[in-house]
Amino acid sequence: MPNEAANQQMPAYSQAVRSGLYAKRSGLIGKYDNVRRYWEDETTRIFLRPHLQKLIDRAQSAMRRLRIMDLGCGSADGYELLAGVRQRDADLQKLEVDLLSDEILGVYTGVDLNADLLGQARSIYGQNPKMVFRQADFTKSLPLERDEKPYDLYFSSFGTFSHHNDDETAIRLLAEIARKTKDYCIIVCDWLGRYSYEWQSLWRADPKELENMDYVVSYIYSPEERQQHRDQLQHLTLRLMSRAEAENIIAEASKRSGVDIRALQFLDRSVLCGRHMDTAEYNPHAQPLREAINSLHEPNVRTELHTLLANYVCKPGFDFLNEHFEHLQMCWNALVHYVGRLMEVFDEADRVYATDPPALPVSCPSALRDMMERMKLVVAGIGWLGYGLPRENIIEPQLGYALRYLVSSLQRGQGCGHGFVGILEIDRKA
């Protein structure tokens, strides 16, 4: 995206900061809602963990610390996501469970074009000498200063790479990273998924059509406020990405740089629960499933389980996508119905199921079967508690985690979620 165009879109983020809904908090609404904290951040962490562990192992074997550049850092969201990655096998006695410890981090450089977001980041982390924030447009070039050493991890999060409205700028950036890499690095590219159900109206059979979307930052407001501020909402031009298109970009960047850039993994994140499921800005059939999931994770709030039931509406001409979403919907709804039935037949007084729990499906995906088994144990183990609202504060959050696991296990990495993440590797000694 040219620098002039990028500057024109910066007021959207400034407005969001001033609204107060970009503040570092969680709950039912706002940027840092429960889905963001317990689903989106954690899903990215789970997929990123083995690759971050590899970087740390390589750095430690070379007796040096890790260098991280966050491209489109905002108010240091990338740092918070990375700092929350946990050791996989940390036992109950361990106090230090963060994978990216202060000992291993050498420098974190956050890069963003928006001054307000950078100001917010500095107000939170400005006293940390390892954290540096820089105003620059990473769609124009790799923001390395003269004689600055290359980084081990080039990281982006939450659709930041979709600011590359022109694929040419993404190709140039990846090629420049490849040429600057002396030994090894990981690149995390985070786009908006081309085939998210949230914007089904924008699906096109020809991948060359509608590469960018007019993205309205309306989700930070409640429905009433959304209508009230309709004429004041800022718009962003953001690139929608599929796996095939991402692979083409990576291949071209490899060709231009003369360095092999290898895709390690692709991830669909926030399938059926992205920001615009609740707004229905781009799909009149979208249901407020994110609102329902937020409720599952909100303390002391009981969720009406029927609000969690998905009803996917097919789009003719997209058989592959329709099959995927319908399969996911059936598994999703089966788990919700199952947990509802478990709570109905559980006898709190006798601490047992009054009748046999529903039988598990004879043939179903292993992820669904595993989550049904786990939820049966949760209800039986917790449902008799008379204090602390066990349904609201234990059973419902566990249902949320079970649904998260189900979606993550069934995702295909094709661009079917709000977020589409590519984890890339450059190994010049391979």
ZAKOLFI-162016 format. One record per atom (N, C-alpha, C, CB): x, y, z; residue in one letter. Coordinates in steps of 0.2 Angstrom, whole numbers, plus 5000, padded with zeros to 4 digits. Glycine has a CB too. Layout:
% residues N
XYZA
...
% end
This chain:
% residues 430
500449945000M
500050005000M
500450065000M
499550005006M
500450114995P
500850174995P
500750215002P
500650214989P
501250245003N
501250285010N
500750335010N
501950325011N
500550365005E
499950415005E
499350385007E
499950454998E
499150325003A
498550285005A
498550265012A
498450225000A
499150235014A
499150215021A
499050275026A
499850185023A
499250335025N
499150385029N
498450405030N
499550445027N
498050395024Q
497350415024Q
496950365028Q
497150415016Q
497150305029Q
496750255033Q
496950265040Q
496950185030Q
497450295042M
497650295049M
497150325054M
498250335050M
496650375052P
496150405056P
495750345059P
495750455053P
495650295055A
495250235058A
495450215065A
495150185053A
496150205065Y
496450175071Y
496450225077Y
497150145070Y
496550295075S
496550345080S
495850355083S
496750415076S
495350345079Q
494650355081Q
494550295086Q
494150355076Q
494750235084A
494650175089A
495050185096A
494850115086A
495650215095V
495950225102V
495650275106V
496750255100V
495350335103R
495050385107R
494350365109R
494950445102R
494050315106S
493450285108S
493450255115S
493150235103S
494050235117G
494150195123G
494050125123G
493750225129G
493850095117L
493650025116L
494249985113L
493150015111L
494850025112Y
495449985111Y
495949985117Y
495850025105Y
495650005123A
495949995129A
496149925131A
495550035135A
496649915135K
496849845137K
496349815142K
497549845139K
495749795140R
495349765144R
494949705140R
494849815147R
494549665144S
494249615141S
493449615143S
494549545143S
493049565140G
492349565142G
491949545136G
492149635145G
491349575136L
490849555131L
490949595125L
490149565134L
491249655125I
491249705119I
491949725119I
490749755119I
492149765114G
492749795113G
493249755109G
493049815120G
493849785108K
494349755104K
494649695108K
494949795103K
494749705115Y
495049645119Y
494449615123Y
495549675124Y
493949585119D
493449545122D
493649475124D
492849545117D
493249435126N
493349365129N
493649325123N
492849335132N
493349325117V
493549285111V
494249305109V
493049295105V
494349365109R
495049395108R
495549355113R
495149465108R
495449365119R
495849335124R
495949265125R
495649365131R
495349225125Y
495349155126Y
495349115120Y
494749145130Y
495149145114W
495149105108W
495649125103W
494449115105W
495649185101E
496049205095E
496849205098E
495849275093E
496949245103D
497649245105D
497949175107D
497749285112D
497549135110E
497749065112E
497849025106E
497249035117E
497349025102T
497448985096T
498048995092T
496848995091T
498249065091T
498849085088T
499449055092T
498949155087T
499449065098R
499949045103R
500148965102R
499849055110R
499548925102I
499648855101I
499948835095I
498948825102I
499748865089F
500048845083F
500748875082F
499648875077F
500948935086L
501548965085L
502148935090L
501549035087L
501848905095R
502348875100R
502948835098R
501948835105R
502848785094P
503448745092P
503948785088P
503148685088P
503648825084H
504148865079H
504548915084H
503748905074H
504148945089L
504548995093L
505048955097L
504049025098L
504848895099Q
505348855103Q
505948835099Q
504948785105Q
505848825093K
506448815088K
506848875088K
506148795081K
506548935087L
506948995087L
507349005093L
506549055086L
507048985099I
507348995106I
507948945106I
506848985111I
507848885104D
508348835105D
508948855100D
508048765102D
508848875094R
509348895090R
509748955093R
509148915083R
509449005096A
509749065099A
510149045105A
509249115101A
509848995109Q
510248975115Q
510848935113Q
509848935120Q
510848895108S
511448855106S
511948905103S
511248805101S
511748955101A
512249005098A
512449055104A
512049045092A
512249045110M
512349095115M
512249165114M
513149085117M
511649175111R
511349245110R
510649245112R
511549265103R
510349305112R
509649315113R
509249325107R
509549375118R
508549325108L
508149325102L
507949405100L
507449295104L
507949415094R
507749475091R
507149475087R
508349505086R
506649515089I
505949515086I
505749575084I
505449485092I
505449575078M
505149635075M
504449625073M
505549655068M
504049665076D
503249665076D
503049715070D
502949675083D
502849685065L
502649735059L
501949745060L
502749695052L
501749815061G
501049835062G
500849815070G
500549795058G
501349845074C
501249815081C
500649845085C
501849845085C
500349905082G
499849935086G
500049955093G
499249885086G
499649935098S
499849955105S
500249895108S
499249975109S
500649865104A
501149815106A
500649745107A
501449825113A
500149735103D
499749675104D
500249615102D
499249675099D
500649625097G
501049565096G
501549545101G
501549575090G
501749585105Y
502249575111Y
501849535116Y
502549635114Y
501249555117E
500749525122E
500549455120E
500149565124E
500449445114L
500349385111L
500949335112L
500149385104L
501549355110L
502149315111L
502349305118L
502649345107L
502249355122A
502449345129A
501949295133A
502449415133A
501349285130G
500949235133G
500949165131G
500249255132G
501449155126V
501549085124V
501849045130V
502049075118V
501548985132R
501748945138R
502148885136R
501148925142R
502548865140Q
502948805139Q
502448745139Q
503448785145Q
502548705134R
502048645133R
502048605139R
502248605127R
502548585142D
502548535147D
502748565154D
503048475146D
502548625156A
502648655162A
502248615167A
502548725162A
502548595173D
502248555178D
501948605183D
502648505181D
501548575188L
501248625193L
501648655197L
500748575197L
502348635198Q
502748665203Q
503148725200Q
503248615205Q
503148725193K
503548785190K
503148845190K
503648765182K
503548895192L
503348965192L
503449005186L
503649005198L
503948985182E
504149015176E
503848975170E
504849035175E
503348995167V
503048955162V
503048985155V
502348935164V
503249045155D
503249085149D
503849055145D
503249155150D
503649045138L
504149015134L
504649075132L
503848995127L
504449135131L
504849185129L
505049225136L
504549235124L
505549205139S
505749235145S
506149295144S
506149185150S
506149335150D
506549405149D
507249385148D
506449445156D
507549325150E
508249305149E
508349295142E
508349245153E
507849265138I
508049255131I
507849305126I
507649195129I
507449355128L
507249415124L
507849465124L
506649445126L
508149475118G
508649525117G
508349595115G
509049505112G
507849595110V
507549665109V
506849645105V
508049705104V
506349685106Y
505749685103Y
505649755100Y
505149665108Y
505649755093T
505549815089T
504849815087T
506049825084T
504449865089G
503749875087G
503649925081G
503249885092G
503449905075V
503349955070V
502649965068V
503749925064V
502450035068D
501750045066D
501750115063D
501250045072D
501250135058L
501250195055L
500850245059L
500950185048L
500450215064N
499950265067N
500250285074N
499250225069N
500250355075A
500650385080A
500250375087A
500650455079A
499550375086D
499150365092D
499250295095D
498450375091D
499250245091L
499350175093L
500050165096L
499250125088L
500550195093L
501250195096L
501250235102L
501750225091L
500950285103G
500950325110G
500650275115G
500450385109G
500050235113Q
499850195118Q
500350145120Q
499150165116Q
500650115115A
501150065117A
501750085121A
501450035110A
501950145120R
502450175124R
502250195131R
502750245120R
501650215132S
501350225138S
501350165143S
500650255138S
501350105140I
501250045143I
501950015144I
500849995140I
502350015139Y
503049975139Y
503650025138Y
503049925134Y
503550085138G
504050135137G
504650125142G
503850205137G
504550105148Q
505050095153Q
505450035152Q
504750095160Q
505249985147N
505649925146N
506149945141N
505149865144N
506849935143P
507349955138P
507449905133P
508049955142P
507149845133K
507149795128K
506649815122K
507049725130K
506149855124M
505649865119M
505649935116M
504949865123M
505749935109V
505849995105V
505250005100V
506549995101V
504950065100F
504450075095F
504650125090F
503850095099F
504450115084R
504650145078R
504150165073R
505250105074R
504050225071Q
503550245066Q
503750235059Q
503250315067Q
503450185055A
503650175049A
503150135045A
504350135048A
503150135038D
502650105034D
502950035031D
502350145028D
502849985034F
503149915032F
502849895026F
503049865038F
502349925023T
502149905016T
502549935011T
501449925015T
502949985013K
503450025008K
504049985008K
503450095010K
504349965013S
505049935014S
505149905020S
505549985012S
505549855021L
505749835027L
506049885032L
506249765027L
505749905038P
506049955042P
506649945046P
505449985046P
507149925042L
507849915046L
508249975045L
508149855043L
508549995050E
508950055050E
509650035047E
508950095057E
510050085045R
510650075043R
511150035048R
511050135040R
511449985046D
511849935050D
511449905055D
512449985053D
510849905055E
510449865060E
510449785058E
509749885060E
510549745063K
510549675062K
509949645060K
510849645068K
509849595056P
509249565055P
508949535061P
509349515049P
508349515060Y
507949485066Y
507849415065Y
507249525067Y
507649375071D
507549305071D
506849295069D
507749275078D
506349335072L
505649335070L
505349395068L
505349305077L
505049395062Y
504649445059Y
503949425060Y
504849465052Y
503649465064F
502949445067F
502449495065F
502949435074F
501849475063S
501249515062S
500649475065S
501149535055S
500149515067S
499549485070S
498949525068S
499649485078S
498349485068F
497649505067F
497649555061F
497549555073F
497749515055G
497649545049G
498049605047G
496949575049G
498649615050T
499049665048T
499349665041T
499649665053T
499449595039F
499749595032F
499249615027F
500049515031F
498649615029S
498149635024S
498149715022S
497449625027S
498649745025H
498749815023H
499149815017H
499149855029H
499449755015H
499749755008H
499149745003H
500249695008H
498849805001N
498349804996N
498549774990N
498049874996N
499249784988D
499549764982D
499949714983D
499849824978D
499849654980D
500349594982D
501049614980D
500149534978D
501149654976E
501849674975E
502249694981E
501849734969E
501949734985T
502249764991T
502449704996T
501849814995T
501949654996A
502049595001A
502649554998A
501449555001A
502649544991I
503249514988I
503849544990I
503149504981I
503949614989R
504549644990R
504749644997R
504449724988R
504249645002L
504449645009L
504749575011L
503849655013L
504449515008L
504649455010L
505349445006L
504149395007L
505449465000A
506049454997A
506649495000A
506049484990A
506449555003E
506949595007E
507149565013E
506649665008E
506649535017I
506849495023I
507249435021I
506149465026I
507149405016A
507549345014A
508249365012A
507249305008A
508349415009R
509049445007R
509449465013R
508949495002R
509049495018K
509349515024K
509549465029K
508949575027K
509249405028T
509349355033T
510049325032T
508749295033T
510449315037K
511049285036K
511049215038K
511549325041K
510649195042D
510649115044D
509949095044D
510949115051D
509549115048Y
508849085049Y
508349135052Y
508949015054Y
507749125050C
507249165053C
506549135052C
507249245051C
506049155056I
505349145055I
504949205053I
505049105061I
504449195049I
504049255047I
503349235048I
504149275040I
502949275052V
502249255053V
501849315050V
502049255061V
501449285044C
501049335040C
500349325043C
501149325033C
499949375044D
499349375047D
498849415042D
499249395054D
498449385038W
497949415034W
497249405036W
498049385027W
496749445033L
496049425033L
495949365028L
495649485032L
495549315031G
495449255026G
494949275021G
495149205031G
495049255015R
494649275009R
493949245010R
494949245003R
493949185013Y
493249145013Y
492949145020Y
493349075010Y
493049195024S
492649195030S
491949205029S
492949255035S
491549165033Y
490849165032Y
490549235034Y
490549115037Y
490949275037E
490749345039E
490549385033E
491249375043E
490949375028W
490949415022W
490749365016W
491549465020W
490349325016Q
490149275011Q
489949315005Q
489549235013Q
489649375006S
489349415000S
489949434995S
489049475002S
490549434998L
491149454994L
491549394991L
491649484999L
491349334992W
491649274989W
491649284982W
491349204992W
492149264978R
492149264971R
492549204969R
492549324968R
492249174963A
492549104961A
493249114958A
492049074956A
493349174955D
493949194952D
494349224957D
493849234945D
494949194959P
495349224964P
495649294963P
495949184966P
495649314956K
495849384954K
495349434955K
496049374947K
494749414957E
494249464958E
494249484965E
493549434956E
494049544967L
493949574973L
494549554978L
493249554976L
495149574977E
495649564981E
495649604987E
496349574977E
495349664987N
495349704993N
494549714995N
495649764992N
494449725002M
493749735004M
493749805008M
493549685009M
493149835008D
493049895012D
492849875019D
492549945008D
493349875023Y
493249855030Y
493049905035Y
493949815032Y
492449895038V
492149945042V
492349935049V
491449955041V
492649975053V
492849965060V
492249985064V
493450005062V
491749935064S
491149955067S
491049905073S
490549945063S
491449855074Y
491349805079Y
491449825086Y
491749745077Y
491849885086I
492049905093I
491449935097I
492649955093I
490849945093Y
490249985096Y
489749925097Y
490050035091Y
489349945102S
488649905103S
488249915097S
488349925110S
487749875096P
487249885090P
486949955090P
486749835090P
486749975096E
486450045096E
486950095094E
486150055103E
487550095097E
488050145095E
488250135088E
488650135100E
488250075085R
488450065078R
488050105074R
488449995077R
487350105075Q
486950145071Q
487050225072Q
486250125072Q
487150235078Q
487250305080Q
487850335077Q
487250315087Q
488350295076H
488950325073H
489050305066H
489550295077H
488550285063R
488650255056R
488950305051R
487950235053R
488850365051D
489050415047D
489850435049D
488650475046D
490050415055Q
490650435057Q
491150375057Q
490650465064Q
490950315055L
491450265055L
491950265050L
491050195054L
492550245051Q
493050245047Q
493150185043Q
493750265050Q
493350185037H
493450125033H
494150115031H
493050135026H
494350045031L
494950025029L
494949985022L
495349985035L
495449985018T
495549945012T
495949895014T
495749985006T
495749825015L
496149775017L
496149715012L
495949755024L
496649685011R
496749625007R
496449565010R
497449615004R
496049525006L
495849465008L
496249405005L
495049445006L
496449355009M
496949305006M
496749235007M
497549315010M
496849195002S
496749125002S
497449095002S
496349104996S
497449025003R
498048985004R
498448984997R
497948915006R
498048974991A
498348974985A
498649044983A
497848954979A
498349094985E
498649164984E
499249174988E
498149214985E
499249154994A
499849164998A
500449124996A
499649145006A
500349064994E
500849024991E
501149054985E
500548954989E
500749084981N
501049124975N
501449174977N
500449144970N
501249214982I
501649274984I
502349244987I
501249314990I
502349194991I
502949164994I
503349144988I
502749104999I
503149104983A
503549084978A
503849134974A
503049034973A
503449194973E
503749244969E
504349284973E
503249294967E
504149284979A
504749314984A
505349274984A
504449334991A
505249214984S
505849164984S
506249174977S
505649094985S
505849174972K
506149184965K
506549254965K
505649184960K
506249304967R
506649364967R
507249374971R
506149424968R
507149344977S
507749354982S
508249304981S
507449344989S
508049244977G
508549194976G
508649154982G
509249224974G
508249164987V
508249124994V
507649084995V
508349175000V
507649024997D
507048984998D
506649005004D
507248904998D
506049025003I
505549045008I
505048985009I
505249115007I
505048955014R
504648885015R
504048905019R
505048825017R
503448885017A
502848885021A
502848825026A
502248895017A
502848835032L
502848785037L
502148765039L
503248805043L
501648815039Q
501048795042Q
500548855040Q
501048785049Q
499948835039F
499448885038F
498848875043F
499148885030F
498548925045L
498048925050L
497448965048L
498348945057L
496848935049D
496248975049D
496048995056D
495648935045D
495949055058R
495849075065R
495149115065R
496349115068R
494749105070S
494149135071S
493649115066S
494249215071S
493549055065V
493049025060V
492349025064V
493248955058V
491949055060L
491249065063L
491149115069L
490948995065L
491749145071C
491649185077C
492049255076C
491949145083C
492149275070G
492549335069G
492149395071G
492749335061G
492449455070R
492149515073R
491549535069R
492649575071R
491449515063H
490849545059H
490349485058H
491049565052H
490449435062M
489849385063M
489249425067M
490049325067M
489449465072D
488949505076D
488649565072D
489249525082D
489049595068T
488849655065T
488449635058T
489449695063T
488549575055A
488249555049A
488249615044A
487449545050A
488849645044E
488949705039E
489049675032E
489649745041E
489249615031Y
489449585024Y
489049525023Y
490149575023Y
488649505027N
488249435026N
487649445030N
488749375028N
487049455027P
486449455031P
486249395035P
485849475026P
486549335033H
486449275037H
486849265043H
486449215032H
487349305044A
487849295049A
487449305056A
488349345049A
487649265061Q
487349265067Q
487849285072Q
487049185069Q
487549315078P
488049345083P
488349295087P
487649395087P
488749245084L
489049195088L
489549215092L
489249135083L
489949265090R
490449295094R
490149315101R
490849345091R
489549355101E
489249375107E
489149315111E
488649415105E
488849265109A
488649205113A
489349175116A
488349155108A
489849165112I
490449145115I
490749185120I
491049135109I
490749255119N
490949295124N
490549285131N
490849375122N
489949275130S
489549255136S
489749195140S
488749255134S
489949145136L
490249085139L
490849095144L
490449035133L
491249145142H
491849155146H
491749215150H
492449175141H
491149245151E
491049305156E
490849275162E
490549345153E
491249295168P
491049275174P
490349295177P
491549305179P
490049245180N
489349255183N
488849265178N
489449305188N
488949255172V
488449265167V
488249195164V
488649305161V
487549185164R
487249115161R
487149135154R
486649095165R
487349085149T
487249085142T
486649045140T
487849065138T
486249075136E
485649035133E
486048985128E
485049075130E
486048925128L
486448885124L
486148885117L
486448815126L
485548895116H
485248905109H
485548955105H
484448915109H
485849015108T
486149065105T
486849045102T
486249125109T
487048985104L
487648955101L
487548915095L
488048915106L
486948895093L
486848855088L
486948895081L
486148825088L
487448865077A
487548895070A
487048865065A
488248875068A
486948915060N
486448895055N
486848925048N
485748925056N
487248885046Y
487648905040Y
487148905033Y
488248855038Y
487248955029V
486848965023V
487348955017V
486449025023V
487248905013C
487648885008C
487648945002C
487448825005C
488148944999K
488248994993K
488348954987K
488749044994K
487848954982P
487948914976P
488648924972P
487348924971P
488948874970G
489548874966G
490148874970G
489548944963G
490148854977F
490648854981F
490648784985F
490748914986F
490548734982D
490448664985D
490948644990D
490448614980D
491648664989F
492148644993F
492048685000F
492848664990F
491948745000L
491748785006L
491148765009L
491748865004L
490648755005N
489948735008N
490048675012N
489448725003N
490448625009E
490548565013E
490948575019E
490948515008E
491448615019H
491848625025H
491348655031H
492448665024H
491048715029F
490648745034F
490048705037F
490448815031F
489748665032E
489148625034E
489448575039E
488848595029E
490048545038H
490248495042H
490448525049H
490948455039H
490748575049L
490948615055L
490348635059L
491348675054L
489848655056Q
489248675059Q
488848615062Q
488748705054Q
488848555059M
488548495062M
488948475068M
488548445057M
489548475068C
489948455074C
489948505079C
490748455072C
489948565078W
489848625083W
489148615086W
489848695079W
488648605082N
487948605085N
487848545089N
487448605080N
488148485087A
488148425090A
488448425097A
488448365087A
488948465098L
489348475105L
488848515109L
490048505104L
488648565106V
488148615110V
487548575113V
487948675106V
487248535108H
486648495110H
486848445116H
486348465104H
487348415115Y
487648365119Y
487748395127Y
488248335117Y
488048445127V
488148475134V
487548505137V
488648535133V
487048525133G
486448545136G
486048485138G
485948575130G
486048435135R
485748365137R
486048345144R
485748315132R
486748345144L
487148325150L
486848365156L
487848335149L
486748425155M
486548465161M
485848455163M
486648545160M
485448435158E
484748415159E
484648355164E
484348415153E
485048305162V
484948235165V
485448225171V
485148185160V
485848275173F
486248275179F
485848285185F
486848315178F
485948245190D
485548255197D
486048285202D
485348185199D
485948345203E
486448385208E
486348355215E
486248455208E
485848335217A
485748305224A
486148245225A
485048295226A
486048195220D
486448135221D
487148135217D
485948075218D
487248185214R
487948195211R
488048135205R
488448185216R
487548115202V
487648065197V
487148085191V
487447995199V
487248055185Y
486748065180Y
486048025182Y
487048045173Y
485548065182A
484848025183A
484747975178A
484348075184A
484847985172T
484847935167T
485447935163T
484247955162T
485547885159D
486147875156D
486247935151D
486147815151D
486947965151P
487048025147P
486948005140P
487748045148P
486848045135P
486748035128P
487247995125P
486648095124P
487147945121A
487647905118A
488047945113A
487347845115A
488647935113L
489147965108L
488947945101L
489847955110L
489047985096P
488947965089P
489347905088P
489048015084P
489147855084V
489547795082V
490147815078V
489147745079V
489947855073S
490447885068S
490447955068S
490347855061S
491047985071C
491048065071C
491848075071C
490648095076C
492048135069P
492748155070P
492948145077P
492848235068P
493548125078S
493848115084S
493848175089S
494548085083S
493948235086A
493948295090A
493348305093A
494148355085A
492748295089L
492148295092L
491948245098L
491548295087L
492148185096R
492048135101R
492448145108R
492348065098R
493148165107D
493548185113D
493248245117D
494248205110D
492948295114M
492648345117M
492048325121M
492548405113M
491648285118M
491048255121M
491148215127M
490648215116M
491748175127E
491948135133E
492148185138E
492548095131E
492548235137R
492748285142R
492248325145R
493248335138R
491748345141M
491248385144M
490748335148M
490748415138M
490748275147K
490348225151K
490748225158K
490348155148K
491348225158L
491748225164L
491648285168L
492448205163L
491648345164V
491648415167V
490948415171V
491648465162V
490448405168V
489748405171V
489648365177V
489148395166V
489948305176A
489848255182A
490348275188A
490048185180A
490848305186G
491348325192G
491248395195G
492048325189G
490848435192I
490748505194I
489948515195I
491048555189I
489548485192G
488848505192G
488548505199G
488448465187G
488748465204W
488448465210W
488648515215W
488648395213W
489148555213L
489348615217L
488848655219L
490048645214L
488748675225G
488148725227G
488348795227G
487948705233G
489048805226Y
489248875227Y
489648895221Y
489748885234Y
489748965220G
490148985214G
489848985207G
490748955215G
489248965207L
488848965200L
489248915196L
488849035197L
489248855197P
489648805193P
489548805186P
489548735196P
488848815184R
488748815177R
489048875173R
487948815175R
488948935176E
489148995173E
489949005173E
488849055177E
490248985179N
490948995180N
491448935178N
491049015186N
491148875177I
491548825176I
491348785170I
491548775182I
490748765169I
490448715164I
490448755157I
489748695165I
490148815158E
490148855151E
490848875149E
489748925153E
491348905153P
491948915150P
492248855147P
492448945155P
492148795150Q
492448735147Q
492148715141Q
492348675152Q
491548725140L
491148715134L
491448765128L
490448735134L
491648825130G
492048875126G
492648845124G
492148935129G
493048815128Y
493748785126Y
493648725122Y
494148765133Y
493048685123A
492948625119A
492748645112A
492348585122A
492348695111L
492148725105L
492848755101L
491648775105L
493248785105R
493848815102R
494248755099R
494248855107R
494348705103Y
494748645101Y
494448615095Y
494848595107Y
493848605095L
493448575089L
493648615083L
492748575090L
493548685083V
493648725077V
494348725075V
493448795079V
494848725080S
495548725078S
495748655075S
495948735084S
495448605077S
495548535074S
495248525067S
495348485079S
494748555066L
494348545060L
494548595054L
493648545061L
494948655056Q
495148705051Q
495548675046Q
495448765055Q
495548705040R
495948685035R
496548725032R
495448665029R
496548785035G
497148825033G
497048855026G
497748795034G
496448865024Q
496348885017Q
496048965016Q
495848845014Q
496048995022G
495749065022G
495049065023G
495849095015G
494749015027C
494049015029C
493849045036C
493848935029C
494349075039G
494249115045G
494349185044G
494649085051G
494149225050H
494249295050H
494949305049H
493949335056H
495349265052G
496149275052G
496349215048G
496449275058G
496849225044F
497249175040F
497949185041F
497049175032F
498349145044V
499049145046V
499449105043V
499049135054V
500049125040G
500549085037G
501149095041G
500649105030G
501449035043I
502049035047I
502649005042I
502048985053I
503149055040L
503649045035L
504349035038L
503549095030L
504749005035E
505448985037E
505949005032E
505448915039E
506449035034I
507049045029I
507649015033I
507149125028I
507948965030D
508548935032D
509048935027D
508348855035D
509548975027R
510048985022R
510548935022R
510349055022R
510548895027K
511048845028K
510748775027K
511448845035K
510148765025A
509848705024A
510048675018A
509048715024A
% end
